[in-house]
């Protein structure tokens, strides 16, 4: 949040300094090009990333749990697993 405020403040100062110059058109064009490039990159927000990260952690835990259960069931079955022959 603080970074956004800082960058907005800097952008405002730059905009005020070049308001009546050809640089204003350059700024508009650069902003448009950057916005277009960011859209094409298909970036995710930090919030979306953290949600996916949490889901991945949960999935790994579940996978580990299931692997343990399978190993226990195979042990109880006496190792009569057809896949062991492979």
N, CA, C and O atoms as a Maestro MAE file, in Angstrom:
{
 s_m_m2io_version
 :::
 2.0.0
}

f_m_ct {
 s_m_title
 :::
 protein
 m_atom[344] {
  # First column is atom index #
  i_m_mmod_type
  r_m_x_coord
  r_m_y_coord
  r_m_z_coord
  i_m_residue_number
  s_m_chain_name
  s_m_pdb_residue_name
  s_m_pdb_atom_name
  i_m_atomic_number
  :::
  1 25 0.831 -1.177 0.000 1 A "UNK " " N  " 7
  2 3 0.000 0.000 0.000 1 A "UNK " " CA " 6
  3 2 0.880 1.245 0.000 1 A "UNK " " C  " 6
  4 15 0.603 2.202 -0.724 1 A "UNK " " O  " 8
  5 25 1.937 1.237 0.807 2 A "UNK " " N  " 7
  6 3 2.836 2.369 0.898 2 A "UNK " " CA " 6
  7 2 3.569 2.568 -0.415 2 A "UNK " " C  " 6
  8 15 3.799 3.701 -0.837 2 A "UNK " " O  " 8
  9 25 3.941 1.456 -1.069 3 A "UNK " " N  " 7
  10 3 4.624 1.547 -2.357 3 A "UNK " " CA " 6
  11 2 3.731 2.211 -3.393 3 A "UNK " " C  " 6
  12 15 4.183 3.062 -4.160 3 A "UNK " " O  " 8
  13 25 2.467 1.821 -3.413 4 A "UNK " " N  " 7
  14 3 1.531 2.400 -4.375 4 A "UNK " " CA " 6
  15 2 1.414 3.902 -4.162 4 A "UNK " " C  " 6
  16 15 1.407 4.669 -5.125 4 A "UNK " " O  " 8
  17 25 1.322 4.322 -2.917 5 A "UNK " " N  " 7
  18 3 1.205 5.745 -2.604 5 A "UNK " " CA " 6
  19 2 2.461 6.480 -3.055 5 A "UNK " " C  " 6
  20 15 2.379 7.573 -3.616 5 A "UNK " " O  " 8
  21 25 3.621 5.880 -2.810 6 A "UNK " " N  " 7
  22 3 4.886 6.479 -3.209 6 A "UNK " " CA " 6
  23 2 4.946 6.658 -4.724 6 A "UNK " " C  " 6
  24 15 5.285 7.735 -5.215 6 A "UNK " " O  " 8
  25 25 4.616 5.597 -5.459 7 A "UNK " " N  " 7
  26 3 4.665 5.676 -6.913 7 A "UNK " " CA " 6
  27 2 3.619 6.642 -7.466 7 A "UNK " " C  " 6
  28 15 3.881 7.344 -8.443 7 A "UNK " " O  " 8
  29 25 2.450 6.684 -6.856 8 A "UNK " " N  " 7
  30 3 1.427 7.640 -7.281 8 A "UNK " " CA " 6
  31 2 1.905 9.070 -7.068 8 A "UNK " " C  " 6
  32 15 1.666 9.944 -7.901 8 A "UNK " " O  " 8
  33 25 2.583 9.303 -5.945 9 A "UNK " " N  " 7
  34 3 3.098 10.638 -5.649 9 A "UNK " " CA " 6
  35 2 4.161 11.042 -6.661 9 A "UNK " " C  " 6
  36 15 4.157 12.169 -7.156 9 A "UNK " " O  " 8
  37 25 5.071 10.122 -6.968 10 A "UNK " " N  " 7
  38 3 6.115 10.395 -7.962 10 A "UNK " " CA " 6
  39 2 5.485 10.655 -9.327 10 A "UNK " " C  " 6
  40 15 5.863 11.598 -10.022 10 A "UNK " " O  " 8
  41 25 4.530 9.822 -9.705 11 A "UNK " " N  " 7
  42 3 3.858 9.998 -10.999 11 A "UNK " " CA " 6
  43 2 3.150 11.340 -11.057 11 A "UNK " " C  " 6
  44 15 3.169 12.005 -12.092 11 A "UNK " " O  " 8
  45 25 2.528 11.744 -9.963 12 A "UNK " " N  " 7
  46 3 1.850 13.040 -9.918 12 A "UNK " " CA " 6
  47 2 2.814 14.190 -10.089 12 A "UNK " " C  " 6
  48 15 2.515 15.146 -10.804 12 A "UNK " " O  " 8
  49 25 3.968 14.115 -9.445 13 A "UNK " " N  " 7
  50 3 4.974 15.178 -9.571 13 A "UNK " " CA " 6
  51 2 5.524 15.251 -10.986 13 A "UNK " " C  " 6
  52 15 5.711 16.338 -11.534 13 A "UNK " " O  " 8
  53 25 5.779 14.091 -11.573 14 A "UNK " " N  " 7
  54 3 6.273 14.075 -12.949 14 A "UNK " " CA " 6
  55 2 5.215 14.623 -13.896 14 A "UNK " " C  " 6
  56 15 5.529 15.394 -14.802 14 A "UNK " " O  " 8
  57 25 3.978 14.233 -13.691 15 A "UNK " " N  " 7
  58 3 2.885 14.706 -14.545 15 A "UNK " " CA " 6
  59 2 2.732 16.217 -14.445 15 A "UNK " " C  " 6
  60 15 2.508 16.883 -15.456 15 A "UNK " " O  " 8
  61 25 2.851 16.764 -13.243 16 A "UNK " " N  " 7
  62 3 2.736 18.211 -13.067 16 A "UNK " " CA " 6
  63 2 3.888 18.933 -13.750 16 A "UNK " " C  " 6
  64 15 3.700 20.019 -14.298 16 A "UNK " " O  " 8
  65 25 5.074 18.345 -13.723 17 A "UNK " " N  " 7
  66 3 6.245 18.983 -14.318 17 A "UNK " " CA " 6
  67 2 6.189 18.996 -15.839 17 A "UNK " " C  " 6
  68 15 6.736 19.898 -16.473 17 A "UNK " " O  " 8
  69 25 5.537 18.012 -16.421 18 A "UNK " " N  " 7
  70 3 5.531 17.925 -17.887 18 A "UNK " " CA " 6
  71 2 4.145 18.116 -18.496 18 A "UNK " " C  " 6
  72 15 3.908 17.727 -19.639 18 A "UNK " " O  " 8
  73 25 3.245 18.706 -17.746 19 A "UNK " " N  " 7
  74 3 1.855 18.844 -18.191 19 A "UNK " " CA " 6
  75 2 1.720 19.577 -19.518 19 A "UNK " " C  " 6
  76 15 0.870 19.216 -20.331 19 A "UNK " " O  " 8
  77 25 2.519 20.573 -19.750 20 A "UNK " " N  " 7
  78 3 2.381 21.375 -20.967 20 A "UNK " " CA " 6
  79 2 3.513 21.121 -21.950 20 A "UNK " " C  " 6
  80 15 3.908 22.029 -22.681 20 A "UNK " " O  " 8
  81 25 4.029 19.928 -21.981 21 A "UNK " " N  " 7
  82 3 5.134 19.635 -22.890 21 A "UNK " " CA " 6
  83 2 4.813 18.387 -23.715 21 A "UNK " " C  " 6
  84 15 3.885 17.646 -23.392 21 A "UNK " " O  " 8
  85 25 5.580 18.162 -24.773 22 A "UNK " " N  " 7
  86 3 5.369 16.958 -25.582 22 A "UNK " " CA " 6
  87 2 5.593 15.671 -24.779 22 A "UNK " " C  " 6
  88 15 5.156 14.592 -25.179 22 A "UNK " " O  " 8
  89 25 6.259 15.801 -23.678 23 A "UNK " " N  " 7
  90 3 6.505 14.625 -22.848 23 A "UNK " " CA " 6
  91 2 5.200 14.038 -22.321 23 A "UNK " " C  " 6
  92 15 5.139 12.850 -22.005 23 A "UNK " " O  " 8
  93 25 4.160 14.854 -22.223 24 A "UNK " " N  " 7
  94 3 2.855 14.374 -21.756 24 A "UNK " " CA " 6
  95 2 2.326 13.299 -22.705 24 A "UNK " " C  " 6
  96 15 1.800 12.277 -22.263 24 A "UNK " " O  " 8
  97 25 2.468 13.537 -24.006 25 A "UNK " " N  " 7
  98 3 2.043 12.538 -24.987 25 A "UNK " " CA " 6
  99 2 2.881 11.266 -24.873 25 A "UNK " " C  " 6
  100 15 2.366 10.155 -24.993 25 A "UNK " " O  " 8
  101 25 4.171 11.448 -24.642 26 A "UNK " " N  " 7
  102 3 5.049 10.295 -24.475 26 A "UNK " " CA " 6
  103 2 4.615 9.497 -23.246 26 A "UNK " " C  " 6
  104 15 4.568 8.268 -23.281 26 A "UNK " " O  " 8
  105 25 4.301 10.200 -22.167 27 A "UNK " " N  " 7
  106 3 3.855 9.530 -20.947 27 A "UNK " " CA " 6
  107 2 2.592 8.716 -21.205 27 A "UNK " " C  " 6
  108 15 2.492 7.568 -20.773 27 A "UNK " " O  " 8
  109 25 1.635 9.307 -21.903 28 A "UNK " " N  " 7
  110 3 0.390 8.594 -22.205 28 A "UNK " " CA " 6
  111 2 0.671 7.340 -23.021 28 A "UNK " " C  " 6
  112 15 0.122 6.272 -22.752 28 A "UNK " " O  " 8
  113 25 1.532 7.486 -24.020 29 A "UNK " " N  " 7
  114 3 1.859 6.341 -24.874 29 A "UNK " " CA " 6
  115 2 2.590 5.244 -24.097 29 A "UNK " " C  " 6
  116 15 2.321 4.057 -24.279 29 A "UNK " " O  " 8
  117 25 3.511 5.655 -23.237 30 A "UNK " " N  " 7
  118 3 4.248 4.673 -22.441 30 A "UNK " " CA " 6
  119 2 3.307 3.955 -21.488 30 A "UNK " " C  " 6
  120 15 3.389 2.737 -21.334 30 A "UNK " " O  " 8
  121 25 2.415 4.700 -20.847 31 A "UNK " " N  " 7
  122 3 1.447 4.079 -19.933 31 A "UNK " " CA " 6
  123 2 0.564 3.075 -20.678 31 A "UNK " " C  " 6
  124 15 0.300 1.981 -20.179 31 A "UNK " " O  " 8
  125 25 0.114 3.454 -21.869 32 A "UNK " " N  " 7
  126 3 -0.735 2.563 -22.658 32 A "UNK " " CA " 6
  127 2 0.030 1.299 -23.058 32 A "UNK " " C  " 6
  128 15 -0.510 0.194 -22.998 32 A "UNK " " O  " 8
  129 25 1.284 1.471 -23.464 33 A "UNK " " N  " 7
  130 3 2.093 0.314 -23.852 33 A "UNK " " CA " 6
  131 2 2.354 -0.599 -22.655 33 A "UNK " " C  " 6
  132 15 2.303 -1.822 -22.781 33 A "UNK " " O  " 8
  133 25 2.630 -0.006 -21.500 34 A "UNK " " N  " 7
  134 3 2.881 -0.812 -20.300 34 A "UNK " " CA " 6
  135 2 1.624 -1.562 -19.875 34 A "UNK " " C  " 6
  136 15 1.691 -2.737 -19.515 34 A "UNK " " O  " 8
  137 25 0.485 -0.887 -19.916 35 A "UNK " " N  " 7
  138 3 -0.773 -1.537 -19.542 35 A "UNK " " CA " 6
  139 2 -1.059 -2.708 -20.482 35 A "UNK " " C  " 6
  140 15 -1.487 -3.776 -20.046 35 A "UNK " " O  " 8
  141 25 -0.820 -2.496 -21.762 36 A "UNK " " N  " 7
  142 3 -1.030 -3.555 -22.746 36 A "UNK " " CA " 6
  143 2 -0.081 -4.731 -22.500 36 A "UNK " " C  " 6
  144 15 -0.489 -5.891 -22.567 36 A "UNK " " O  " 8
  145 25 1.171 -4.425 -22.218 37 A "UNK " " N  " 7
  146 3 2.155 -5.485 -21.967 37 A "UNK " " CA " 6
  147 2 1.799 -6.280 -20.716 37 A "UNK " " C  " 6
  148 15 1.906 -7.506 -20.714 37 A "UNK " " O  " 8
  149 25 1.377 -5.598 -19.656 38 A "UNK " " N  " 7
  150 3 1.008 -6.296 -18.426 38 A "UNK " " CA " 6
  151 2 -0.216 -7.173 -18.641 38 A "UNK " " C  " 6
  152 15 -0.312 -8.258 -18.068 38 A "UNK " " O  " 8
  153 25 -1.150 -6.710 -19.464 39 A "UNK " " N  " 7
  154 3 -2.338 -7.503 -19.759 39 A "UNK " " CA " 6
  155 2 -1.950 -8.775 -20.517 39 A "UNK " " C  " 6
  156 15 -2.469 -9.856 -20.237 39 A "UNK " " O  " 8
  157 25 -1.048 -8.638 -21.464 40 A "UNK " " N  " 7
  158 3 -0.612 -9.793 -22.253 40 A "UNK " " CA " 6
  159 2 0.161 -10.807 -21.412 40 A "UNK " " C  " 6
  160 15 0.149 -11.999 -21.717 40 A "UNK " " O  " 8
  161 25 0.827 -10.346 -20.368 41 A "UNK " " N  " 7
  162 3 1.600 -11.251 -19.520 41 A "UNK " " CA " 6
  163 2 0.713 -12.151 -18.676 41 A "UNK " " C  " 6
  164 15 1.179 -13.158 -18.142 41 A "UNK " " O  " 8
  165 25 -0.550 -11.800 -18.553 42 A "UNK " " N  " 7
  166 3 -1.511 -12.591 -17.782 42 A "UNK " " CA " 6
  167 2 -1.000 -12.829 -16.358 42 A "UNK " " C  " 6
  168 15 -0.945 -13.964 -15.884 42 A "UNK " " O  " 8
  169 25 -0.632 -11.745 -15.694 43 A "UNK " " N  " 7
  170 3 -0.106 -11.813 -14.334 43 A "UNK " " CA " 6
  171 2 -1.222 -12.074 -13.335 43 A "UNK " " C  " 6
  172 15 -2.384 -11.752 -13.584 43 A "UNK " " O  " 8
  173 25 -0.859 -12.657 -12.211 44 A "UNK " " N  " 7
  174 3 -1.824 -12.878 -11.136 44 A "UNK " " CA " 6
  175 2 -1.505 -11.927 -9.991 44 A "UNK " " C  " 6
  176 15 -0.378 -11.456 -9.843 44 A "UNK " " O  " 8
  177 25 -2.513 -11.663 -9.196 45 A "UNK " " N  " 7
  178 3 -2.304 -10.802 -8.041 45 A "UNK " " CA " 6
  179 2 -1.620 -11.593 -6.932 45 A "UNK " " C  " 6
  180 15 -1.587 -12.823 -6.967 45 A "UNK " " O  " 8
  181 25 -1.093 -10.901 -5.977 46 A "UNK " " N  " 7
  182 3 -0.454 -11.542 -4.827 46 A "UNK " " CA " 6
  183 2 -1.471 -12.404 -4.081 46 A "UNK " " C  " 6
  184 15 -1.160 -13.507 -3.632 46 A "UNK " " O  " 8
  185 25 -2.696 -11.878 -3.957 47 A "UNK " " N  " 7
  186 3 -3.752 -12.619 -3.266 47 A "UNK " " CA " 6
  187 2 -4.044 -13.941 -3.971 47 A "UNK " " C  " 6
  188 15 -4.157 -14.981 -3.322 47 A "UNK " " O  " 8
  189 25 -4.167 -13.902 -5.307 48 A "UNK " " N  " 7
  190 3 -4.420 -15.129 -6.068 48 A "UNK " " CA " 6
  191 2 -3.261 -16.120 -5.906 48 A "UNK " " C  " 6
  192 15 -3.474 -17.325 -5.769 48 A "UNK " " O  " 8
  193 25 -2.048 -15.598 -5.924 49 A "UNK " " N  " 7
  194 3 -0.868 -16.448 -5.758 49 A "UNK " " CA " 6
  195 2 -0.878 -17.127 -4.396 49 A "UNK " " C  " 6
  196 15 -0.623 -18.327 -4.297 49 A "UNK " " O  " 8
  197 25 -1.169 -16.370 -3.353 50 A "UNK " " N  " 7
  198 3 -1.175 -16.928 -2.000 50 A "UNK " " CA " 6
  199 2 -2.274 -17.977 -1.825 50 A "UNK " " C  " 6
  200 15 -2.078 -18.971 -1.126 50 A "UNK " " O  " 8
  201 25 -3.423 -17.759 -2.457 51 A "UNK " " N  " 7
  202 3 -4.504 -18.747 -2.404 51 A "UNK " " CA " 6
  203 2 -4.050 -20.047 -3.063 51 A "UNK " " C  " 6
  204 15 -4.251 -21.130 -2.513 51 A "UNK " " O  " 8
  205 25 -3.438 -19.939 -4.239 52 A "UNK " " N  " 7
  206 3 -2.967 -21.130 -4.941 52 A "UNK " " CA " 6
  207 2 -1.854 -21.830 -4.156 52 A "UNK " " C  " 6
  208 15 -1.775 -23.058 -4.138 52 A "UNK " " O  " 8
  209 25 -1.011 -21.046 -3.519 53 A "UNK " " N  " 7
  210 3 0.063 -21.616 -2.711 53 A "UNK " " CA " 6
  211 2 -0.510 -22.412 -1.539 53 A "UNK " " C  " 6
  212 15 -0.032 -23.504 -1.233 53 A "UNK " " O  " 8
  213 25 -1.534 -21.864 -0.888 54 A "UNK " " N  " 7
  214 3 -2.177 -22.561 0.231 54 A "UNK " " CA " 6
  215 2 -2.840 -23.851 -0.246 54 A "UNK " " C  " 6
  216 15 -2.775 -24.874 0.436 54 A "UNK " " O  " 8
  217 25 -3.479 -23.803 -1.418 55 A "UNK " " N  " 7
  218 3 -4.100 -25.010 -1.971 55 A "UNK " " CA " 6
  219 2 -3.054 -26.074 -2.286 55 A "UNK " " C  " 6
  220 15 -3.287 -27.265 -2.077 55 A "UNK " " O  " 8
  221 25 -1.914 -25.643 -2.785 56 A "UNK " " N  " 7
  222 3 -0.842 -26.588 -3.090 56 A "UNK " " CA " 6
  223 2 -0.318 -27.250 -1.819 56 A "UNK " " C  " 6
  224 15 -0.087 -28.459 -1.800 56 A "UNK " " O  " 8
  225 25 -0.134 -26.479 -0.776 57 A "UNK " " N  " 7
  226 3 0.326 -27.042 0.499 57 A "UNK " " CA " 6
  227 2 -0.679 -28.067 1.010 57 A "UNK " " C  " 6
  228 15 -0.304 -29.153 1.450 57 A "UNK " " O  " 8
  229 25 -1.966 -27.709 0.946 58 A "UNK " " N  " 7
  230 3 -3.012 -28.621 1.407 58 A "UNK " " CA " 6
  231 2 -3.026 -29.898 0.557 58 A "UNK " " C  " 6
  232 15 -3.197 -30.997 1.086 58 A "UNK " " O  " 8
  233 25 -2.848 -29.752 -0.752 59 A "UNK " " N  " 7
  234 3 -2.831 -30.917 -1.648 59 A "UNK " " CA " 6
  235 2 -1.644 -31.823 -1.350 59 A "UNK " " C  " 6
  236 15 -1.771 -33.047 -1.369 59 A "UNK " " O  " 8
  237 25 -0.494 -31.224 -1.075 60 A "UNK " " N  " 7
  238 3 0.682 -32.029 -0.737 60 A "UNK " " CA " 6
  239 2 0.467 -32.797 0.559 60 A "UNK " " C  " 6
  240 15 0.846 -33.963 0.668 60 A "UNK " " O  " 8
  241 25 -0.142 -32.140 1.540 61 A "UNK " " N  " 7
  242 3 -0.428 -32.814 2.811 61 A "UNK " " CA " 6
  243 2 -1.380 -33.986 2.597 61 A "UNK " " C  " 6
  244 15 -1.184 -35.065 3.157 61 A "UNK " " O  " 8
  245 25 -2.413 -33.769 1.784 62 A "UNK " " N  " 7
  246 3 -3.386 -34.823 1.502 62 A "UNK " " CA " 6
  247 2 -2.711 -35.980 0.763 62 A "UNK " " C  " 6
  248 15 -2.968 -37.145 1.065 62 A "UNK " " O  " 8
  249 25 -1.853 -35.658 -0.201 63 A "UNK " " N  " 7
  250 3 -1.131 -36.693 -0.943 63 A "UNK " " CA " 6
  251 2 -0.262 -37.523 -0.007 63 A "UNK " " C  " 6
  252 15 -0.238 -38.751 -0.097 63 A "UNK " " O  " 8
  253 25 0.439 -36.861 0.874 64 A "UNK " " N  " 7
  254 3 1.283 -37.566 1.839 64 A "UNK " " CA " 6
  255 2 0.443 -38.477 2.731 64 A "UNK " " C  " 6
  256 15 0.826 -39.614 3.008 64 A "UNK " " O  " 8
  257 25 -0.695 -37.971 3.174 65 A "UNK " " N  " 7
  258 3 -1.605 -38.766 4.009 65 A "UNK " " CA " 6
  259 2 -2.094 -39.997 3.249 65 A "UNK " " C  " 6
  260 15 -2.106 -41.100 3.794 65 A "UNK " " O  " 8
  261 25 -2.494 -39.812 1.998 66 A "UNK " " N  " 7
  262 3 -2.990 -40.933 1.193 66 A "UNK " " CA " 6
  263 2 -1.891 -41.954 0.917 66 A "UNK " " C  " 6
  264 15 -2.145 -43.159 0.936 66 A "UNK " " O  " 8
  265 25 -0.673 -41.480 0.662 67 A "UNK " " N  " 7
  266 3 0.439 -42.404 0.454 67 A "UNK " " CA " 6
  267 2 0.680 -43.246 1.705 67 A "UNK " " C  " 6
  268 15 0.941 -44.445 1.615 67 A "UNK " " O  " 8
  269 25 0.590 -42.614 2.864 68 A "UNK " " N  " 7
  270 3 0.768 -43.345 4.129 68 A "UNK " " CA " 6
  271 2 -0.328 -44.384 4.315 68 A "UNK " " C  " 6
  272 15 -0.060 -45.509 4.738 68 A "UNK " " O  " 8
  273 25 -1.558 -44.007 4.001 69 A "UNK " " N  " 7
  274 3 -2.680 -44.943 4.139 69 A "UNK " " CA " 6
  275 2 -2.515 -46.130 3.199 69 A "UNK " " C  " 6
  276 15 -2.771 -47.270 3.585 69 A "UNK " " O  " 8
  277 25 -2.091 -45.867 1.972 70 A "UNK " " N  " 7
  278 3 -1.883 -46.951 1.005 70 A "UNK " " CA " 6
  279 2 -0.778 -47.880 1.491 70 A "UNK " " C  " 6
  280 15 -0.912 -49.102 1.426 70 A "UNK " " O  " 8
  281 25 0.307 -47.299 1.975 71 A "UNK " " N  " 7
  282 3 1.409 -48.124 2.479 71 A "UNK " " CA " 6
  283 2 0.943 -48.988 3.643 71 A "UNK " " C  " 6
  284 15 1.315 -50.158 3.730 71 A "UNK " " O  " 8
  285 25 0.143 -48.434 4.529 72 A "UNK " " N  " 7
  286 3 -0.379 -49.191 5.672 72 A "UNK " " CA " 6
  287 2 -1.303 -50.311 5.203 72 A "UNK " " C  " 6
  288 15 -1.218 -51.432 5.704 72 A "UNK " " O  " 8
  289 25 -2.179 -50.020 4.251 73 A "UNK " " N  " 7
  290 3 -3.087 -51.048 3.725 73 A "UNK " " CA " 6
  291 2 -2.312 -52.160 3.025 73 A "UNK " " C  " 6
  292 15 -2.652 -53.336 3.157 73 A "UNK " " O  " 8
  293 25 -1.272 -51.788 2.281 74 A "UNK " " N  " 7
  294 3 -0.451 -52.800 1.616 74 A "UNK " " CA " 6
  295 2 0.274 -53.661 2.647 74 A "UNK " " C  " 6
  296 15 0.404 -54.871 2.465 74 A "UNK " " O  " 8
  297 25 0.740 -53.049 3.715 75 A "UNK " " N  " 7
  298 3 1.416 -53.796 4.768 75 A "UNK " " CA " 6
  299 2 0.453 -54.782 5.424 75 A "UNK " " C  " 6
  300 15 0.806 -55.931 5.687 75 A "UNK " " O  " 8
  301 25 -0.779 -54.311 5.686 76 A "UNK " " N  " 7
  302 3 -1.785 -55.177 6.307 76 A "UNK " " CA " 6
  303 2 -2.196 -56.313 5.379 76 A "UNK " " C  " 6
  304 15 -2.519 -57.409 5.838 76 A "UNK " " O  " 8
  305 25 -2.182 -56.055 4.081 77 A "UNK " " N  " 7
  306 3 -2.585 -57.072 3.110 77 A "UNK " " CA " 6
  307 2 -1.484 -58.109 2.910 77 A "UNK " " C  " 6
  308 15 -1.685 -59.089 2.193 77 A "UNK " " O  " 8
  309 25 -0.361 -57.912 3.515 78 A "UNK " " N  " 7
  310 3 0.715 -58.892 3.431 78 A "UNK " " CA " 6
  311 2 1.588 -58.724 2.212 78 A "UNK " " C  " 6
  312 15 2.336 -59.633 1.853 78 A "UNK " " O  " 8
  313 25 1.505 -57.595 1.582 79 A "UNK " " N  " 7
  314 3 2.370 -57.350 0.439 79 A "UNK " " CA " 6
  315 2 1.933 -58.057 -0.816 79 A "UNK " " C  " 6
  316 15 2.715 -58.145 -1.763 79 A "UNK " " O  " 8
  317 25 0.708 -58.572 -0.869 80 A "UNK " " N  " 7
  318 3 0.198 -59.239 -2.070 80 A "UNK " " CA " 6
  319 2 -0.255 -58.190 -3.074 80 A "UNK " " C  " 6
  320 15 -1.442 -58.080 -3.383 80 A "UNK " " O  " 8
  321 25 0.675 -57.445 -3.562 81 A "UNK " " N  " 7
  322 3 0.370 -56.374 -4.499 81 A "UNK " " CA " 6
  323 2 0.893 -56.758 -5.876 81 A "UNK " " C  " 6
  324 15 2.098 -56.953 -6.030 81 A "UNK " " O  " 8
  325 25 0.028 -56.874 -6.886 82 A "UNK " " N  " 7
  326 3 0.482 -57.247 -8.233 82 A "UNK " " CA " 6
  327 2 1.498 -56.259 -8.794 82 A "UNK " " C  " 6
  328 15 2.301 -56.625 -9.651 82 A "UNK " " O  " 8
  329 25 1.476 -55.053 -8.338 83 A "UNK " " N  " 7
  330 3 2.416 -54.062 -8.860 83 A "UNK " " CA " 6
  331 2 3.821 -54.295 -8.327 83 A "UNK " " C  " 6
  332 15 4.786 -53.800 -8.910 83 A "UNK " " O  " 8
  333 25 3.960 -55.034 -7.235 84 A "UNK " " N  " 7
  334 3 5.280 -55.333 -6.696 84 A "UNK " " CA " 6
  335 2 6.100 -56.164 -7.685 84 A "UNK " " C  " 6
  336 15 7.328 -56.073 -7.707 84 A "UNK " " O  " 8
  337 25 5.422 -56.970 -8.499 85 A "UNK " " N  " 7
  338 3 6.111 -57.815 -9.471 85 A "UNK " " CA " 6
  339 2 6.686 -56.992 -10.613 85 A "UNK " " C  " 6
  340 15 7.608 -57.439 -11.297 85 A "UNK " " O  " 8
  341 25 6.164 -55.823 -10.821 86 A "UNK " " N  " 7
  342 3 6.660 -54.982 -11.909 86 A "UNK " " CA " 6
  343 2 7.930 -54.385 -11.475 86 A "UNK " " C  " 6
  344 15 8.547 -53.630 -12.227 86 A "UNK " " O  " 8
  :::
 }
 m_bond[343] {
  # First column is bond index #
  i_m_from
  i_m_to
  i_m_order
  :::
  1 1 2 1
  2 2 3 1
  3 3 4 2
  4 3 5 1
  5 5 6 1
  6 6 7 1
  7 7 8 2
  8 7 9 1
  9 9 10 1
  10 10 11 1
  11 11 12 2
  12 11 13 1
  13 13 14 1
  14 14 15 1
  15 15 16 2
  16 15 17 1
  17 17 18 1
  18 18 19 1
  19 19 20 2
  20 19 21 1
  21 21 22 1
  22 22 23 1
  23 23 24 2
  24 23 25 1
  25 25 26 1
  26 26 27 1
  27 27 28 2
  28 27 29 1
  29 29 30 1
  30 30 31 1
  31 31 32 2
  32 31 33 1
  33 33 34 1
  34 34 35 1
  35 35 36 2
  36 35 37 1
  37 37 38 1
  38 38 39 1
  39 39 40 2
  40 39 41 1
  41 41 42 1
  42 42 43 1
  43 43 44 2
  44 43 45 1
  45 45 46 1
  46 46 47 1
  47 47 48 2
  48 47 49 1
  49 49 50 1
  50 50 51 1
  51 51 52 2
  52 51 53 1
  53 53 54 1
  54 54 55 1
  55 55 56 2
  56 55 57 1
  57 57 58 1
  58 58 59 1
  59 59 60 2
  60 59 61 1
  61 61 62 1
  62 62 63 1
  63 63 64 2
  64 63 65 1
  65 65 66 1
  66 66 67 1
  67 67 68 2
  68 67 69 1
  69 69 70 1
  70 70 71 1
  71 71 72 2
  72 71 73 1
  73 73 74 1
  74 74 75 1
  75 75 76 2
  76 75 77 1
  77 77 78 1
  78 78 79 1
  79 79 80 2
  80 79 81 1
  81 81 82 1
  82 82 83 1
  83 83 84 2
  84 83 85 1
  85 85 86 1
  86 86 87 1
  87 87 88 2
  88 87 89 1
  89 89 90 1
  90 90 91 1
  91 91 92 2
  92 91 93 1
  93 93 94 1
  94 94 95 1
  95 95 96 2
  96 95 97 1
  97 97 98 1
  98 98 99 1
  99 99 100 2
  100 99 101 1
  101 101 102 1
  102 102 103 1
  103 103 104 2
  104 103 105 1
  105 105 106 1
  106 106 107 1
  107 107 108 2
  108 107 109 1
  109 109 110 1
  110 110 111 1
  111 111 112 2
  112 111 113 1
  113 113 114 1
  114 114 115 1
  115 115 116 2
  116 115 117 1
  117 117 118 1
  118 118 119 1
  119 119 120 2
  120 119 121 1
  121 121 122 1
  122 122 123 1
  123 123 124 2
  124 123 125 1
  125 125 126 1
  126 126 127 1
  127 127 128 2
  128 127 129 1
  129 129 130 1
  130 130 131 1
  131 131 132 2
  132 131 133 1
  133 133 134 1
  134 134 135 1
  135 135 136 2
  136 135 137 1
  137 137 138 1
  138 138 139 1
  139 139 140 2
  140 139 141 1
  141 141 142 1
  142 142 143 1
  143 143 144 2
  144 143 145 1
  145 145 146 1
  146 146 147 1
  147 147 148 2
  148 147 149 1
  149 149 150 1
  150 150 151 1
  151 151 152 2
  152 151 153 1
  153 153 154 1
  154 154 155 1
  155 155 156 2
  156 155 157 1
  157 157 158 1
  158 158 159 1
  159 159 160 2
  160 159 161 1
  161 161 162 1
  162 162 163 1
  163 163 164 2
  164 163 165 1
  165 165 166 1
  166 166 167 1
  167 167 168 2
  168 167 169 1
  169 169 170 1
  170 170 171 1
  171 171 172 2
  172 171 173 1
  173 173 174 1
  174 174 175 1
  175 175 176 2
  176 175 177 1
  177 177 178 1
  178 178 179 1
  179 179 180 2
  180 179 181 1
  181 181 182 1
  182 182 183 1
  183 183 184 2
  184 183 185 1
  185 185 186 1
  186 186 187 1
  187 187 188 2
  188 187 189 1
  189 189 190 1
  190 190 191 1
  191 191 192 2
  192 191 193 1
  193 193 194 1
  194 194 195 1
  195 195 196 2
  196 195 197 1
  197 197 198 1
  198 198 199 1
  199 199 200 2
  200 199 201 1
  201 201 202 1
  202 202 203 1
  203 203 204 2
  204 203 205 1
  205 205 206 1
  206 206 207 1
  207 207 208 2
  208 207 209 1
  209 209 210 1
  210 210 211 1
  211 211 212 2
  212 211 213 1
  213 213 214 1
  214 214 215 1
  215 215 216 2
  216 215 217 1
  217 217 218 1
  218 218 219 1
  219 219 220 2
  220 219 221 1
  221 221 222 1
  222 222 223 1
  223 223 224 2
  224 223 225 1
  225 225 226 1
  226 226 227 1
  227 227 228 2
  228 227 229 1
  229 229 230 1
  230 230 231 1
  231 231 232 2
  232 231 233 1
  233 233 234 1
  234 234 235 1
  235 235 236 2
  236 235 237 1
  237 237 238 1
  238 238 239 1
  239 239 240 2
  240 239 241 1
  241 241 242 1
  242 242 243 1
  243 243 244 2
  244 243 245 1
  245 245 246 1
  246 246 247 1
  247 247 248 2
  248 247 249 1
  249 249 250 1
  250 250 251 1
  251 251 252 2
  252 251 253 1
  253 253 254 1
  254 254 255 1
  255 255 256 2
  256 255 257 1
  257 257 258 1
  258 258 259 1
  259 259 260 2
  260 259 261 1
  261 261 262 1
  262 262 263 1
  263 263 264 2
  264 263 265 1
  265 265 266 1
  266 266 267 1
  267 267 268 2
  268 267 269 1
  269 269 270 1
  270 270 271 1
  271 271 272 2
  272 271 273 1
  273 273 274 1
  274 274 275 1
  275 275 276 2
  276 275 277 1
  277 277 278 1
  278 278 279 1
  279 279 280 2
  280 279 281 1
  281 281 282 1
  282 282 283 1
  283 283 284 2
  284 283 285 1
  285 285 286 1
  286 286 287 1
  287 287 288 2
  288 287 289 1
  289 289 290 1
  290 290 291 1
  291 291 292 2
  292 291 293 1
  293 293 294 1
  294 294 295 1
  295 295 296 2
  296 295 297 1
  297 297 298 1
  298 298 299 1
  299 299 300 2
  300 299 301 1
  301 301 302 1
  302 302 303 1
  303 303 304 2
  304 303 305 1
  305 305 306 1
  306 306 307 1
  307 307 308 2
  308 307 309 1
  309 309 310 1
  310 310 311 1
  311 311 312 2
  312 311 313 1
  313 313 314 1
  314 314 315 1
  315 315 316 2
  316 315 317 1
  317 317 318 1
  318 318 319 1
  319 319 320 2
  320 319 321 1
  321 321 322 1
  322 322 323 1
  323 323 324 2
  324 323 325 1
  325 325 326 1
  326 326 327 1
  327 327 328 2
  328 327 329 1
  329 329 330 1
  330 330 331 1
  331 331 332 2
  332 331 333 1
  333 333 334 1
  334 334 335 1
  335 335 336 2
  336 335 337 1
  337 337 338 1
  338 338 339 1
  339 339 340 2
  340 339 341 1
  341 341 342 1
  342 342 343 1
  343 343 344 2
  :::
 }
}
